[in-house]
Amino acid sequence: MNTVFRLFSLVLLASLPKGYAMDNLKLSSGYNIPSVGLGTSSIKPYDLENAIINALENGYKHIDTAFTYHNEEAIGKVLKKWFAKGGARENLFITSKLPSQGNRPESVEKYLKQSLKDLGLDYVDMYLIHTPFGLKEGVNNSPKEVNGIEIFENVNHNALWKEMEKQVKNGYAKSIGLSNFNQSQIDNVYKNAEIKPSNLQVEIHAYLPQKQLRQFCKKHNIVVTAYAPLGSHNSRTYLHKSTGKDLPALIDLPIIKDLAQKYKKSPSQILLRHTVQDDLVVIPKSSNSDRQKLNIDLFDFKLTAEDVKKIDNLDKGEKGRVFDFLKFYKGLENNPQYPFVEQS
Ligand SMILES: NC(=O)c1ccc[n+]([C@@H]2O[C@H](COP(=O)([O-])OP(=O)(O)OC[C@H]3O[C@@H](n4cnc5c(N)ncnc54)[C@H](OP(=O)(O)O)[C@@H]3O)[C@@H](O)[C@H]2O)c1
């Protein structure tokens, strides 16, 4: 009976299409990270509670948030109800981030504990340093308040990382990683780390695929999370530098629409599949339950190498970047820790 079952499993495995991305990826910390998460940064406060409940009911296990998004308390309220209904903490993967104004060793635990309090959790699954550059304590995220004021503070990345490692040892974070760091900044942290960064969260979509950075991370066993994986078309017009802001929304491109028709999928699924198929995590934001369902349903088809190439050809390099942070922080481009100068 056992042999028949094993034979049946082998036949089943052999008949599965090769190259399918898993719906979980293994982190160097030993934990799994779900390949799709819900982005929450731009969900309107009045939509937030419903968006999170819908996402959990739609099967999302991974939620991406940050101190800076000012939504952790609201997410915490939803999680509390979810757990009361029988949802298990260990089935969820919650990411939070140390804000730029917390980028000094003595502030790490304070900000992480505040996020944990707001989320109503004992630990986060992933804690990321949100940016490689630092802001003075008390500096608000609003661009109006920082114009013309000396707002930056130099960050000692290695000393900061030591404190991040302490959060793992203390049990407040299962895994730790980086966000918006460039290759040489990651390399520096990596080389000096006792606990290696297991995750890098950066902007990645068809206009800005960042292939070289992805190669580097693959070599160092760092799982890459693609933020703004649909190209953040609603943010593009007001956030991007003037050069690239006229780029059309990726989901409206004829090439993407044609592929959607060919595979009988939505344009968003084509774009997200293109990214998860290369073993990246994606964290699309949607407040809409139907679109959330589309965005997580990526694992029953595979793009051919030829179609992957067609999407690869949309690469615009730096012109494709939406989140350059320059609209937020005046003078940031002159900060020596500004990350986006040496990447192509
Ligand atoms: N680490 C960082 O510094 C950083 C920076 C930026 C973003 N992030 C993270 O990445 C997440 C995602 O980024 P993002 O929100 O800027 O961009 P995105 O996920 O690329 O795009 C979100 C936009 O696409 C729409 N959308 C979602 N699903 C769709 C579908 N199936 N069809 C058509 N439109 C769809 C959404 O509208 P609806 O809601 O109406 O569906 C929203 O307007 C953020 O929420 C945040 O968690 C991190």
The ligand as a Tripos MOL2 file, in Angstrom:
@<TRIPOS>MOLECULE
LIG
   48    52     1     0     0
SMALL
NO_CHARGES

@<TRIPOS>ATOM
      1 N1         10.0060   49.6220    2.1510 N.am      1 LIG1
      2 C1          9.5950   50.7330    1.5730 C.2       1 LIG1
      3 O1         10.2610   51.7840    1.6200 O.2       1 LIG1
      4 C2          8.3050   50.7430    0.8150 C.ar      1 LIG1
      5 C3          8.0060   51.8050   -0.0560 C.ar      1 LIG1
      6 C4          6.8170   51.7530   -0.7640 C.ar      1 LIG1
      7 C5          5.9440   50.6920   -0.5960 C.ar      1 LIG1
      8 N2          6.2360   49.6780    0.2780 N.ar      1 LIG1
      9 C6          5.2950   48.5440    0.5040 C.3       1 LIG1
     10 O2          4.8470   48.0400   -0.7530 O.3       1 LIG1
     11 C7          3.4220   48.0290   -0.7710 C.3       1 LIG1
     12 C8          2.8900   48.1470   -2.1760 C.3       1 LIG1
     13 O3          3.3160   49.3340   -2.8030 O.3       1 LIG1
     14 P1          2.3070   50.4160   -3.4300 P.3       1 LIG1
     15 O4          1.0300   50.3710   -2.6950 O.co2     1 LIG1
     16 O5          3.0020   51.7110   -3.4960 O.co2     1 LIG1
     17 O6          2.1570   49.9450   -4.9420 O.3       1 LIG1
     18 P2          1.5490   48.6790   -5.7330 P.3       1 LIG1
     19 O7          1.2200   47.5840   -4.8160 O.co2     1 LIG1
     20 O8          2.4600   48.4490   -6.8640 O.co2     1 LIG1
     21 O9          0.2300   49.2900   -6.3590 O.3       1 LIG1
     22 C9         -0.8860   49.5760   -5.5800 C.3       1 LIG1
     23 C10        -1.9460   50.1890   -6.5010 C.3       1 LIG1
     24 O10        -2.4060   49.1950   -7.4340 O.3       1 LIG1
     25 C11        -3.8120   49.0360   -7.3120 C.3       1 LIG1
     26 N3         -4.0850   47.6100   -7.4970 N.ar      1 LIG1
     27 C12        -3.8380   46.6050   -6.6200 C.ar      1 LIG1
     28 N4         -4.2170   45.4310   -7.1400 N.ar      1 LIG1
     29 C13        -4.7010   45.6850   -8.3740 C.ar      1 LIG1
     30 C14        -5.2490   44.8690   -9.4020 C.ar      1 LIG1
     31 N5         -5.3660   43.5600   -9.2380 N.pl3     1 LIG1
     32 N6         -5.6520   45.4800  -10.5500 N.ar      1 LIG1
     33 C15        -5.5470   46.8140  -10.6980 C.ar      1 LIG1
     34 N7         -5.0330   47.6420   -9.7660 N.ar      1 LIG1
     35 C16        -4.6180   47.0800   -8.6040 C.ar      1 LIG1
     36 C17        -4.1790   49.5270   -5.9290 C.3       1 LIG1
     37 O11        -5.4890   50.0410   -5.9150 O.3       1 LIG1
     38 P3         -6.6780   49.3640   -5.0390 P.3       1 LIG1
     39 O12        -6.2610   49.4130   -3.6170 O.co2     1 LIG1
     40 O13        -7.8530   50.2230   -5.3350 O.co2     1 LIG1
     41 O14        -6.8480   47.9580   -5.5540 O.co2     1 LIG1
     42 C18        -3.1480   50.6520   -5.7330 C.3       1 LIG1
     43 O15        -3.5960   51.8330   -6.3310 O.3       1 LIG1
     44 C19         3.0650   49.1930    0.1480 C.3       1 LIG1
     45 O16         1.7240   49.1560    0.5680 O.3       1 LIG1
     46 C20         4.0480   48.9820    1.2780 C.3       1 LIG1
     47 O17         3.6010   47.9720    2.1600 O.3       1 LIG1
     48 C21         7.4070   49.6800    0.9670 C.ar      1 LIG1
@<TRIPOS>BOND
     1     1     2 1
     2     2     3 2
     3     2     4 1
     4     4     5 ar
     5     4    48 ar
     6     5     6 ar
     7     6     7 ar
     8     7     8 ar
     9     8     9 1
    10     8    48 ar
    11     9    10 1
    12     9    46 1
    13    10    11 1
    14    11    12 1
    15    11    44 1
    16    12    13 1
    17    13    14 1
    18    14    15 2
    19    14    16 1
    20    14    17 1
    21    17    18 1
    22    18    19 2
    23    18    20 1
    24    18    21 1
    25    21    22 1
    26    22    23 1
    27    23    24 1
    28    23    42 1
    29    24    25 1
    30    25    26 1
    31    25    36 1
    32    26    27 ar
    33    26    35 ar
    34    27    28 ar
    35    28    29 ar
    36    29    30 ar
    37    29    35 ar
    38    30    31 1
    39    30    32 ar
    40    32    33 ar
    41    33    34 ar
    42    34    35 ar
    43    36    37 1
    44    36    42 1
    45    37    38 1
    46    38    39 2
    47    38    40 1
    48    38    41 1
    49    42    43 1
    50    44    45 1
    51    44    46 1
    52    46    47 1
@<TRIPOS>SUBSTRUCTURE
     1 LIG1         1 GROUP 0 **** ****
